[in-house]
Amino acid sequence: MEACPEVYTAPPVQPKENKPGQLTREQVKQFFDEGFVLVHDFFTPEELQPSRDATEALVGALAERLYKAGKIKHTYKDADLFKRLTLIEEEFPGTCALLLKEGKIQKAYCDLWVNDRLLNVMEQLVGPEIAGNPLWNLRPKVPSNDETTVPWHQDNCYTLPESLGTLIPVAWIPLLDATVENGCMQVVRGGHRRGVTADHVGVVGGTWYVEVLEEEMERTLGVDMKTDVVTCEVPYGGVLFINNAIPHRSLPNKTEQIRWSLDLRWQDPAKPSGFWGKRKPILMRSANDPKYQVPQSDWDKFFSADRGSELERSTGLSGEEVDEFDTTVHGPWLTRWPIVRHNRHTRALLVQQGDN
């Protein structure tokens, strides 16, 4: 699949009914013209507090596991959500990677995912049939940590090529004010318009990230990196909506607090998800059944499967072969692009490939 510009630039037929949370006509136009739109005050603090609480519980559970395994000497239970993981990371470098690999979906995140106002926005972007895309992330941007600073990329670079023809909108939801100082996002306005995925290379520094170089973006995507880069500070309660073809990155966190965020994705359920593992999209809304609710059995598949087991299935390792405290991160997305710099993550991938 070479180019799908219309997927990213042509909005679907808009709903006739006015619904809470819907984007304005101008905001919908901006999303398809520029590739992103920032909405302030989309959520109240009370609506996001359950996600904060769930994240705090995840960090606490991971701290207990590390402590019982003798990996850390303290659990730092008196530290708050925006400090605790930093202290654990100092004792056991790579803890952030463990949290990413674990990737256990929490009920609070699921509730946010099917929030009526978010789904009303998605109806404007993908149409009346809406599914949750299997790729979601809880991101802890620990201060001064290269492994939590994501370089320029298009989301499509991490998925199967077949999903280039699928619009997969992302809601990026910070769990505190996201600023330039603590590592907010930057996007390249209009970088989606050609409907292509630029060439990426791996990996960046000591991370598992692939990146697209600025000159490649200008050549392949037709952008001007001097004028098209937009810095998106998002207040707590705000949401940054982007598509899966727009180049974006996060800035480094130069504060003392962790910048937590969630990114959730949706799509038309009839189209390819691009996910490398076996997890399937979850139907969240259907025009055929206006009262549709996600069955608990569908959520159970997410609750019972963590990201680690998905990576195991997609890369050929069994659960018994995986060290639960292995802080290397690698997966099939790395095989899609040339690896021009090696580190412990890519070497672990090469060792694994040699064993299969």
C-alpha positions as CSV (number, residue, x, y, z in Angstrom):
1,M,0.0,0.0,0.0
2,E,1.8,3.1,-1.2
3,A,-0.3,6.2,-0.4
4,C,-3.8,6.8,1.1
5,P,-4.1,10.6,1.4
6,E,-7.9,10.5,1.4
7,V,-7.9,8.3,4.6
8,Y,-6.3,11.2,6.5
9,T,-7.8,14.2,4.8
10,A,-11.4,13.4,4.0
11,P,-13.8,13.4,7.0
12,P,-16.7,11.0,7.1
13,V,-20.3,12.1,6.8
14,Q,-20.9,14.0,10.0
15,P,-23.6,13.0,12.6
16,K,-26.9,14.9,12.2
17,E,-27.5,14.9,15.9
18,N,-25.7,17.3,18.3
19,K,-24.0,15.3,21.1
20,P,-22.0,16.2,24.2
21,G,-18.2,16.6,23.6
22,Q,-18.4,16.8,19.8
23,L,-15.8,18.9,18.1
24,T,-16.9,22.1,16.3
25,R,-17.0,22.1,12.5
26,E,-13.8,24.1,12.6
27,Q,-12.1,21.6,14.9
28,V,-13.1,18.7,12.6
29,K,-11.7,20.6,9.7
30,Q,-8.4,21.3,11.5
31,F,-8.1,17.6,12.4
32,F,-8.2,16.5,8.8
33,D,-6.4,19.6,7.4
34,E,-3.6,19.8,9.9
35,G,-3.6,16.3,11.4
36,F,-4.3,17.3,15.0
37,V,-6.6,19.4,17.3
38,L,-6.2,20.3,20.9
39,V,-9.3,20.6,23.1
40,H,-8.9,22.3,26.5
41,D,-11.1,21.3,29.4
42,F,-12.4,18.2,27.8
43,F,-12.5,16.3,31.1
44,T,-13.0,17.5,34.7
45,P,-10.3,16.6,37.3
46,E,-12.9,14.3,38.9
47,E,-13.2,12.3,35.7
48,L,-9.5,11.7,35.4
49,Q,-8.9,10.9,39.1
50,P,-9.7,7.2,38.7
51,S,-7.0,6.9,36.1
52,R,-4.5,8.6,38.5
53,D,-5.6,6.2,41.2
54,A,-5.2,3.2,38.9
55,T,-1.8,4.3,37.8
56,E,-0.8,4.7,41.4
57,A,-1.9,1.2,42.1
58,L,0.1,-0.2,39.2
59,V,3.3,1.5,40.4
60,G,2.7,0.2,43.9
61,A,2.2,-3.3,42.7
62,L,5.4,-3.2,40.6
63,A,7.3,-1.7,43.6
64,E,6.2,-4.6,45.8
65,R,7.3,-7.2,43.1
66,L,10.7,-5.6,42.8
67,Y,11.1,-5.3,46.5
68,K,10.2,-9.0,47.1
69,A,12.6,-10.0,44.4
70,G,15.4,-8.1,46.0
71,K,15.8,-5.7,43.1
72,I,15.1,-2.6,45.3
73,K,15.7,-1.9,49.0
74,H,12.7,0.4,49.4
75,T,9.2,0.6,48.0
76,Y,8.9,4.4,48.5
77,K,5.3,4.1,49.4
78,D,5.2,7.6,50.9
79,A,6.2,9.2,47.6
80,D,3.3,10.4,45.4
81,L,2.4,9.4,41.9
82,F,4.6,12.1,40.3
83,K,7.8,11.1,42.2
84,R,7.6,7.4,43.2
85,L,8.6,5.8,39.9
86,T,11.6,8.1,39.7
87,L,12.9,6.9,43.0
88,I,12.4,3.2,42.0
89,E,14.0,3.9,38.6
90,E,17.1,5.3,40.4
91,E,17.5,2.0,42.3
92,F,16.5,-0.3,39.4
93,P,17.2,1.3,36.1
94,G,14.7,0.1,33.5
95,T,11.6,0.1,35.8
96,C,9.8,2.3,33.3
97,A,10.4,-0.3,30.6
98,L,8.9,-3.0,32.9
99,L,5.8,-0.9,33.3
100,L,5.5,-0.5,29.6
101,K,6.0,-4.2,28.9
102,E,3.5,-5.2,31.6
103,G,0.9,-2.9,30.1
104,K,-2.0,-4.2,32.2
105,I,-5.2,-2.5,31.2
106,Q,-7.0,-1.1,34.2
107,K,-10.8,-0.6,34.5
108,A,-10.3,3.1,34.9
109,Y,-8.6,3.3,31.5
110,C,-11.3,1.2,30.0
111,D,-14.0,3.5,31.4
112,L,-12.1,6.4,29.8
113,W,-11.8,4.6,26.5
114,V,-15.6,4.2,26.2
115,N,-16.4,7.7,27.6
116,D,-19.4,8.9,25.7
117,R,-18.0,12.2,24.9
118,L,-14.8,10.7,23.5
119,L,-16.9,8.3,21.4
120,N,-18.9,11.2,20.1
121,V,-15.7,12.7,18.8
122,M,-14.6,9.4,17.3
123,E,-18.0,9.2,15.5
124,Q,-17.0,12.5,13.8
125,L,-13.6,11.1,12.8
126,V,-14.1,7.5,11.9
127,G,-17.9,7.2,11.4
128,P,-20.7,5.5,13.4
129,E,-19.0,2.1,13.7
130,I,-16.2,2.5,16.4
131,A,-13.8,0.0,17.8
132,G,-10.9,0.5,20.3
133,N,-7.6,-0.2,18.5
134,P,-5.5,-2.7,20.5
135,L,-2.5,-0.4,20.7
136,W,-2.7,1.8,23.8
137,N,-0.1,3.2,26.2
138,L,0.4,4.4,29.7
139,R,3.5,6.6,29.5
140,P,5.6,7.6,32.5
141,K,8.0,10.4,31.4
142,V,10.5,10.3,34.2
143,P,12.7,13.4,34.5
144,S,15.9,13.4,32.6
145,N,15.4,9.8,31.2
146,D,16.3,9.1,27.6
147,E,14.0,6.0,27.5
148,T,11.0,8.1,28.1
149,T,11.8,10.8,25.4
150,V,10.2,9.6,22.2
151,P,11.8,10.9,18.9
152,W,10.1,12.1,15.7
153,H,8.0,9.3,14.3
154,Q,4.6,8.5,12.7
155,D,2.5,6.0,14.6
156,N,2.2,4.0,11.4
157,C,5.9,3.1,11.7
158,Y,5.1,0.8,14.6
159,T,2.2,-1.1,13.0
160,L,1.8,-3.5,10.1
161,P,2.0,-1.8,6.7
162,E,-1.6,-2.9,5.9
163,S,-3.1,-0.5,8.4
164,L,-1.9,2.6,6.4
165,G,-5.4,2.6,4.9
166,T,-7.0,2.8,8.4
167,L,-7.5,6.1,10.1
168,I,-6.6,5.4,13.8
169,P,-7.2,8.6,15.8
170,V,-5.3,9.0,19.1
171,A,-6.5,10.8,22.2
172,W,-3.4,11.8,24.1
173,I,-4.5,12.5,27.7
174,P,-2.0,13.8,30.2
175,L,-2.6,13.2,33.9
176,L,-1.2,16.6,34.9
177,D,-0.5,19.8,33.0
178,A,1.8,18.9,30.1
179,T,4.2,21.7,29.4
180,V,7.4,22.4,27.4
181,E,9.3,21.9,30.7
182,N,7.9,18.5,31.6
183,G,7.9,17.1,28.1
184,C,4.7,17.9,26.1
185,M,4.2,16.8,22.5
186,Q,5.2,18.5,19.3
187,V,3.6,17.7,16.0
188,V,4.5,18.5,12.4
189,R,1.4,20.2,11.0
190,G,0.3,18.7,7.6
191,G,2.7,15.8,7.7
192,H,-0.2,13.4,7.2
193,R,-1.5,14.9,3.9
194,R,0.3,12.6,1.5
195,G,-1.0,9.5,3.3
196,V,2.4,7.8,3.4
197,T,4.8,6.5,6.0
198,A,8.2,8.0,5.7
199,D,11.3,5.8,6.1
200,H,12.3,5.3,9.7
201,V,15.5,4.0,11.2
202,G,16.4,2.4,14.5
203,V,17.3,2.9,17.2
204,V,17.7,6.2,19.1
205,G,20.5,6.2,21.7
206,G,19.9,3.6,24.4
207,T,16.2,3.2,23.6
208,W,14.0,0.9,21.5
209,Y,12.5,3.7,19.5
210,V,12.7,4.2,15.7
211,E,12.8,7.7,14.3
212,V,12.2,9.6,11.1
213,L,14.9,12.2,10.3
214,E,14.0,15.8,9.6
215,E,15.3,15.8,6.1
216,E,13.3,12.6,5.3
217,M,10.1,14.3,6.5
218,E,10.7,17.3,4.3
219,R,11.5,15.1,1.3
220,T,8.8,12.4,1.7
221,L,6.0,14.2,3.6
222,G,6.4,17.7,2.0
223,V,6.7,19.6,5.3
224,D,8.9,22.5,6.3
225,M,10.5,21.8,9.7
226,K,11.2,25.5,10.2
227,T,7.6,26.5,10.1
228,D,5.4,23.4,10.5
229,V,6.4,22.2,14.0
230,V,3.7,23.0,16.6
231,T,4.4,22.7,20.3
232,C,1.2,21.4,22.1
233,E,1.0,22.2,25.8
234,V,-2.0,20.4,27.1
235,P,-3.6,21.4,30.5
236,Y,-4.8,18.7,32.9
237,G,-8.3,17.9,31.6
238,G,-7.3,18.7,28.0
239,V,-7.0,16.2,25.1
240,L,-4.7,16.3,22.1
241,F,-6.3,14.4,19.2
242,I,-3.9,13.3,16.4
243,N,-4.0,10.8,13.6
244,N,-1.6,7.9,12.9
245,A,0.2,9.5,10.0
246,I,1.2,12.9,11.5
247,P,4.9,13.0,12.7
248,H,5.2,13.8,16.4
249,R,7.6,13.6,19.3
250,S,7.8,14.3,23.0
251,L,10.2,16.8,24.5
252,P,12.5,15.9,27.4
253,N,11.2,16.3,31.0
254,K,13.4,18.9,32.7
255,T,11.3,19.1,35.9
256,E,11.3,17.1,39.1
257,Q,7.9,15.5,38.4
258,I,6.9,12.5,36.3
259,R,4.7,13.5,33.3
260,W,2.2,10.7,33.1
261,S,-0.1,10.3,30.1
262,L,-2.4,7.9,28.4
263,D,-2.8,7.4,24.7
264,L,-6.0,5.6,23.5
265,R,-6.9,4.7,19.9
266,W,-10.0,4.0,17.9
267,Q,-10.8,2.8,14.4
268,D,-13.4,1.5,12.0
269,P,-13.8,-2.2,13.2
270,A,-14.0,-3.4,9.6
271,K,-10.5,-2.2,8.8
272,P,-7.0,-3.6,9.7
273,S,-5.8,-2.6,13.1
274,G,-2.1,-2.9,12.3
275,F,-1.4,-4.6,15.6
276,W,1.4,-7.2,15.5
277,G,-0.1,-9.4,18.3
278,K,-3.3,-11.4,18.5
279,R,-5.4,-8.9,20.4
280,K,-8.3,-7.7,18.3
281,P,-10.1,-4.4,18.2
282,I,-13.0,-4.1,20.6
283,L,-16.3,-2.8,19.3
284,M,-17.3,0.2,21.3
285,R,-20.2,1.7,19.4
286,S,-22.5,0.6,16.6
287,A,-25.1,2.4,14.5
288,N,-27.0,-0.9,14.4
289,D,-27.4,-1.0,18.2
290,P,-27.5,2.5,19.7
291,K,-27.6,1.0,23.3
292,Y,-24.5,-1.1,22.7
293,Q,-22.2,-1.7,25.6
294,V,-18.9,-3.5,25.5
295,P,-19.5,-7.0,26.9
296,Q,-17.5,-7.9,29.9
297,S,-16.2,-11.0,28.1
298,D,-14.5,-8.6,25.6
299,W,-12.9,-6.6,28.4
300,D,-11.8,-9.9,30.1
301,K,-9.6,-10.7,27.1
302,F,-7.8,-7.4,27.7
303,F,-7.7,-7.9,31.5
304,S,-6.3,-11.4,31.1
305,A,-3.6,-10.5,28.6
306,D,-0.7,-8.2,29.3
307,R,1.6,-6.5,26.8
308,G,4.4,-8.9,27.7
309,S,2.4,-12.0,26.7
310,E,1.4,-10.2,23.4
311,L,5.1,-9.6,22.7
312,E,5.9,-13.2,23.5
313,R,3.3,-14.5,21.1
314,S,4.3,-12.1,18.3
315,T,8.0,-12.9,18.7
316,G,8.0,-16.6,19.4
317,L,9.0,-16.7,23.1
318,S,7.1,-18.7,25.6
319,G,6.2,-17.3,29.0
320,E,8.7,-19.6,30.7
321,E,11.5,-18.1,28.7
322,V,10.7,-14.5,29.7
323,D,12.4,-12.9,32.7
324,E,9.8,-10.8,34.4
325,F,12.5,-8.3,35.3
326,D,14.1,-8.1,31.9
327,T,14.3,-4.4,31.0
328,T,15.0,-4.8,27.3
329,V,12.2,-3.8,24.9
330,H,12.0,-5.2,21.4
331,G,9.4,-6.5,19.0
332,P,8.5,-7.1,15.4
333,W,8.2,-3.4,14.6
334,L,12.1,-3.3,14.8
335,T,12.3,-5.8,11.9
336,R,10.4,-3.4,9.6
337,W,13.1,-0.7,9.5
338,P,16.9,-0.7,9.1
339,I,18.7,-0.8,12.4
340,V,21.6,1.7,12.0
341,R,22.6,1.8,15.7
342,H,22.7,-1.1,18.1
343,N,22.2,-1.3,21.8
344,R,21.1,-3.8,24.4
345,H,17.6,-3.8,23.1
346,T,18.5,-4.6,19.5
347,R,21.1,-7.1,20.6
348,A,18.4,-8.9,22.7
349,L,16.3,-9.0,19.5
350,L,19.2,-10.5,17.5
351,V,19.8,-13.1,20.2
352,Q,16.1,-14.0,20.2
353,Q,16.0,-14.3,16.4
354,G,19.0,-16.5,16.5
355,D,17.2,-18.9,18.9
356,N,14.1,-19.1,16.7
